[in-house]
Structures are given as structure tokens and as C-alpha cells.
Amino acid sequence: MTELAKTFDPAAIEAKWYAHWEGTGQFRPDRPNAEPWTIVNPPPNVTGSLHIGHALDNTLQDILVRHARLKGKDALWVVGTDHAGIATQMVVERQMNAAGEKRTDFTREAFIDRVWQWKAESGGEITSQLRRLGCSMDWENERFTMDPGFSKAVLKVFVELHRQGLLYRDKRLVNWDPGLGTAISDLEVETREVKGSFWRLRYPLADGSGHIEVATTRPETMLADMAVAVHPDDARYTALIGKQVRLPITGRLIPIVADEHADPELGSGAVKITPGHDFNDFEVGKRAGIAARDMLNMLDAKARIVQTADGLIPDAFLGLSTAEARKAVVARLKDEGILIPHVDKDGEEHDAEPRTIQTPYGDRSGVVIEPWLTDQWYVDAATLAKGPVEAVRDGRIQIVPKTWEKTFFNWMENIQPWCVSRQLWWGHQIPAWFDAEGNAYVAETEEEAQAQAGAGVALTRDPDVLDTWFSSALWPFATMGWPDEADHPHPSAASPLPPSPDGRGKGPAAAGGGKGEGDAQAEWQRRYPNDVLISGFDILFFWDARMMMQGMHFLKDVPFRTLYLHGLVRAADGAKMSKSKGNVVNPQGLIDQYGADALRFFMAAMESQGRDIKMDEKRVEGYRNFATKLWNASRFCQSNGIGASSTPEPPAATLAVNKWIVAETVQTIQAVDLALADYRFDGAADAIYQFVWSRFCDWYLELIKPVLQGEGVEGADETRAVAGWVLDQILVLLHPFMPFITEELWHAMGAREYDLIVAKWPMADARALDPAAAGEIEWLIRLVSEVRAARTELNVPPGARLPVHVRDASAATEARLSAQAAVIARLARIDRAEGAAPEGGALQIVVDEATFVLPLGDVIDLAAERARLTKAIAAAEKERDALAGRLGNPSFVERAKPEAVEKAKADHADKAAEAERLAAALGRLG
């Protein structure tokens, strides 16, 4: 037994134990004959650092993997990072710019070498932060989405999808970032509210018979208008459908088409259609018979005006930015009498009506995103989505919480083609080569492409790279060697593991690929499907669904059996965290202040399915206090000769208090097992917390003091054995949530043959339940609690010992009073008195059938105490009634902020309870 320090210091134990676990290979699967259990970590960007969302996501994963390891499973947590094409290229380019260099000063190969150099020097920040959080990941087999083996899988998938007709090149609109010069995904688009304008224009009919009115927030795009749409049922325009409009400035003749996209209730009911620069207009254009190749494009890659294919844009507009072109177009339209002025409420005319416009920005570049018509590579997502939809419907994939299924089905059943190409240098270069006529040859190698094209045909490789979501969609299987059929040795050797308590530790998986002797399965064949995926709901479609698509298509099975979607961690006021708001919480700072265990427990305790988490530093501090309480309880055990248990089974118990705590332990194990099986992290954390804080620390350790200290109660040896066993069970149950303090206490309580991380999860043996003992101790706790509460309410001095007279006690209660006399005397500070209670004021408590009378005349001033209580009751009732009046006022309830209404309700409940409690105390005086 190692004597614990007086003060619990998280920093002193965290680095020590993490280095020990990792250094002895305890995160690697070491049970080749056990049931495999696998989870993959959503690969963070190699440029990233740990934010509070990562802390939540990884804490939940670590709870599950540590629990699986303790359950004896061959648990593997796959770890790695994503090459993060855009983010990484930006980081390296900024670094180069600071040194007076530009990417374009280098060849592609030289620039990529610089990126690899940056990764080697600076790309591991987040992995060190995950270690600080306590994540028990398989670091010996850390993956990277640009590693050779992973890249091989990416190329194979691209080529196979193309061969099967599920991946193709097409001209469509994309989210184009002019600052970065690349297409980006919806996830990388940030919508902001911008003060803008709404212009109304008269488009003249080509036959000179009149005009049609349209409205727009982007008048510059009229330079590439190709139609005007009206609703087919809008009687105002029925006669105009099929006619043409002569477009101002360009003179282009464009048709008036019927399309339900036009809303008769919005503006004039007629909508200008620019299919090359608006996603809705693109679909209208296709329905009107305009092929994508014929749609006009008026912007270059930097979002400057270029000539359209018909050559009708005047030279004065060419080369302008969109902002400059907007001013020039509005001025020309105004001069030509095309602009319809807006008349405000004061009768004054303006060029446009002020509007707040939802405007897309690149989350990294900070520039306005343009819908841009360009040639890109696309995946037929609609076909690949069919398998995942069926798998969720028939239960092969369980989405938790189930409420997300509706959202999943809605998106998957209306899915659009997936643009997978990006105009970058860093990433998986697309395995396609073009000849002089633009024909594409897709192959895993240039030699294979050349063979397809024929000898002597000059080929040029596509310079684009793949979207990082394309490669990360292969994460559940490509991280484990797919498509190879035979296992390869792991990247590094490993030191032997100590044997686990049940003899399962046979050496690390690094030595044999995680398989038994003579087992020829590849690692991916053994571990696919994964057991569970933990993910934020915000990447359900960008990553989770795409893993389902790729996994089910290539491996013919689901990638994971359960998908657990957690919420966001929000600021204390419920607002979304953002750097611009200044409300971002740094998890590293919380770990520095309170320890990783406290932060982890906070995350678990607050993770309630379907709800976001409000950040509350006071709660984190509270869980640091919880760890301190457990530390102090362990020190108490040490000082009273209680040490490590010698058996996983509960020791034999004869004392009611020991039978009770064994039963309480078993019930807690049951509660935690059920909660974790249902992914109720909050329920599991609460069950452990309540048991440790209330049942074990506050009651059991107090109840056994008379036994341990020889105060006329026998059974000290039995009690030490039981207490040691219970503490061991606590440490194992709590380990997935608070790994550092539990491992430290595990070893401090006595010599161990193995570390806690590879101990055995306790069994919930219902045979340990003893209703009679439980009834006796619960009665004892109620009696002591009632006496303590009453003494406090009536201002009885803490050190005063009171006589107690018992009336109407049954034989069972008398037996309990006799058996627990020493404990009652110690904890309630009362002594049994014979005979009837004397006349005068007395405290009266009823527990079950018995009344306990405690005379107070010699201890407190009864008249003064009655007066104090009466005054306090009146004050509490006054505040209660005032709050009730406020809550009964419809004006307050309807107009006040929701948090103000909730606070008023909580305050009202508190005051009502206080008034009742004080009234009960006054009544007890008799």
C-alpha cells in the first residue's frame, strides 16, 4: 500500500499514467482469441487543435473503448488524422508568404515536399492534446489519410466507381471559393446576414408589346440571364409563356418559360433565370431544356467578369469584380430606364429596397462564395445511398438517438450528385489522364492509363485532387489494410504486455496483426463492421452517410452497427460557440485548472441524447471536487487498514451495513451496465456519482466507523474486506470516465498483478441482494437524516447530545434500535432515554410507525425559536406569492426572455419548498 498525498493533484498523476499505459502497449489489442470490438476516431484535421467539441466526442469514445477492454473484448480504437487539403495548403502557403515565397514559385512536387516537411515538424499538436485528455488510442498504428497504404485504397475506390459508371465527369454548379480558387463542400460554407438591396427591373418584350417585371438581389448576374420564369398557373402571364424578352445591356433574346420555381406570391411572380450562377436557376434551366454545356458563364476563377460564349457583354464590364459590376450594371439600367425605383414609407424614391441578405462565405477564405459552372468529378450518390437507407430501415444500423432517422432519410432520399474534385495541390491527385481532345482515361497508374489510350497518345494528368471527405469515407476499413487480403505487419514493434487477470494478455497485436495462431484473416476482415461510431450530428451527411455508402458498396456490409450522434457544446447561455463572439472554451485550459478526469466526467454527465450541452465551468469544478472526495475516502480507508481486495467476488458479510453496501454496489453495476448498453452516458455517470458520493462516502464510511474504531461493535475484519472490495468495484466502474485518478488509487491501495486499465469489469450478481439488510440500513439512514435536518432547522448546537424517547415502536424497530445503537448515537448525537418524554417543547420525528421525541427545553430558547421560524415562514411565503403573481401575469410570461421565465419558476419552487420545510420544523416543536 502506498500512502496517498493529503491533497489530490491531477497534474501529478496524469502525465505519469498516460506515459505508462502507452509505453507498455496497453492501448493495443492484446486478446487475439477474444471477441473483437472496434471503433474508429473521426480523424481530426492534421492542422487542428483540440476544441471543446473534440473533447466531448473523444471522451465518449474513450468511455466505450475502456469499457469494452474491461469487459474482456479485443478492443481497438483506430486513431489517425486527415490531411485536410484546403486547411493544410493554406497553413503552408501562409508560412511561405511570411518568408516572401509563393506556392506558384515552386513545382507541384516541390510544394508537396514542403507540406510533408510541415507535417513532420508541426502536424502532431492535436494528437498530443488527445493524449492529455486520456484517450486510449492505438497510437502504434496511427493512420494518416495520405499514407501509402491508405492512398492505395483511395485510388482503387475511385477507379472502381468510375469503371462501374458510378463516378463521372460533368459540368454542374459548385460552391466556388474565389479566394482559394477551388470548389468547396457545403460544410465549408458559412452563411452570414449582410445588409443588401432588392432591385426591381423592367425587361422589355422582344415584340415591343410591353415588359415583364423581375426582381433580384444580384443585378450583375443579368449579364448571363438565359430566361424569365413564371408559374404555369399564374393567370397574369399565361399569354406570355413562350414569348421572348430582349435583355437590357446585352441585347440577348431570352424566353419566358413556365416553371413552378416561380412563386406568384413573391414580388411580381416573375423570376430572372441565370442557370450558370444560381443553384435553383440551374435546375430551372435544365427543365427548360438548356444543357449544362450551353449555360452561360460570366465569371472567372477569381470572380471577375469575363465574356460569355455569345460575346454580348460590353467591354466596359469585363475584368470588374462582382461588387464593381453591380454598381456599373445598376447605373446603366438606371440610365436606360430599366430600373424601377423603390418608394419608401415617406414617399421618397430610391434605386432599391433595403434587404438583409443571407450570403454564403468561405469559412477559411472569408470571401463570398459564387455558384460557378465548371467541369468536376461527381459520384452517383443517389445510387450509393440506397443500401444505407435500407440498412437503417431494417435495423442493421441503429441511429442513436432514433429521432435523427427522419433527417437521415429525408437527405438520403433527395441526395444530389457528390462533387469530389478540388482545385488544390495537396491531396490525393485524381487518377485520370486526358488526351488532346479532352478524353479521360481513369486508372490507378499512368502506365495503365497509357495502355487504355494507346501507344503514342500524349496524356496529361488531371491536376485536381480529391475532396478529403472522399478519402475519409473509407476510414472504417482502409485504416486496417483494405483491400489487401493478407495482413501486413504493423508499422512498429511493441513491448510485451503484462498478463491480464484472466490470462487474456498474450502480447500485443503489433506482433501478429491481432489474430490467433494460424488465422489468415486480414485485420479489416476481422474488424469490419466496426461496432459503433461516435459522431457530431453536423457531419452526419458529410462523413457518416458517406462511410455507409462506400462501406456497403465495396464490402457489402454496414461500416458500423450503431451510429451515436451527440449534440454541440454551447456557451453557458446556450449560444453557439464562435471565435467572433469570444465565447469559445479551451479544453486545455480546463484540464490545466481542474484535471482531465473532471472535464471528462462533466462531458459524460451532461451528454443527454438529443440535447446540446451548455458549458458550465462550475460543474467541471464540482466534478473535480467529486474526485477529491473519492481521494479523501481512499485516504480514510488506508488509515483504517482497508486495502486492495483479494477477490473479484464480494466477501462474505454478516453485518447488515456490509450486506447493504454489497447490494448497493451490485445495483449500481446493473444501472451502469444498462445505461452504457443504451448509450445513456449521463445515466451511467449519474449512477456512479450518486453511489460514490452519497452511498459510499457519505453513508457507508460513516456507518462503519464504530466498527472500525472498536466502539462496541464486532466485525472489523469483515468490514475491512467488504470496504476494500467495494472500493475496487468503484475504481473499475469509474475508470472509463475518470481513468487517471482511478489508476492511481488502484495501485495505491495495495500491490496489484495488473493495471486497472486491463482489469475485469464487475459482474452484477443478484444473489448479493439482501432485502432485510437493505431495509434496516435504509431505515437507519432515514432516521439519522431526519434528526440531522430537524436539528439544523431548529438551530440545535451541533455538539449538543439529546435524549430521545421512542413511542409506538414495533418489535422490528426495537431490534434495529438495539443493533444500530452505536451508529445512531454517533451520527445523530442522540441517546435512548427510557420512559415517557417530559412535558414542554420537544422535537418530534416520525419514521415508519414510530415517533421519536427529543426534548429541547434545556438546549434552545423555544419561544425565540418559534418566533424565528414564524418570521422566516412569512418571508418565504411572501416571496413565493410574489413570484406566483409574476408567473401568473401573461405579459411577463409572453414577453420575458425564456431564461428569465425559467429562473422565476425555479425561484418559486425553491421558496415554496422553503416555506413547507420551515412550517414542518415549527410543527415539530410540539
Helices and strands as residue ranges (DSSP letters): H 10-23, E 36-40, H 52-70, E 74-78, E 80-81, H 85-98, G 103-105, H 108-122, H 125-133, G 139-141, E 143-144, H 148-163, E 167-177, E 182-184, G 186-188, E 189-204, E 211-216, G 219-224, E 227-230, G 238-240, E 244-246, E 253-258, E 270-273, H 279-287, G 292-294, G 315-317, H 322-335, E 339-340, E 342-343, E 349-350, E 353-362, E 370-379, H 381-393, E 398-400, H 404-412, E 418-419, E 421-422, E 432-434, E 440-442, H 446-453, E 460-461, E 465-466, H 468-472, H 475-478, G 509-511, H 523-527, E 530-536, G 537-539, I 540-544, H 545-555, E 560-566, E 569-570, H 587-594, H 596-606, E 613-614, H 617-639, H 656-677, H 681-690, I 691-700, H 701-703, H 705-708, H 716-734, H 739-748, G 756-758, G 766-768, H 771-793, E 802-807, H 811-819, H 821-828, E 830-832, E 842-847, E 850-855, H 862-887, H 890-895, H 898-924
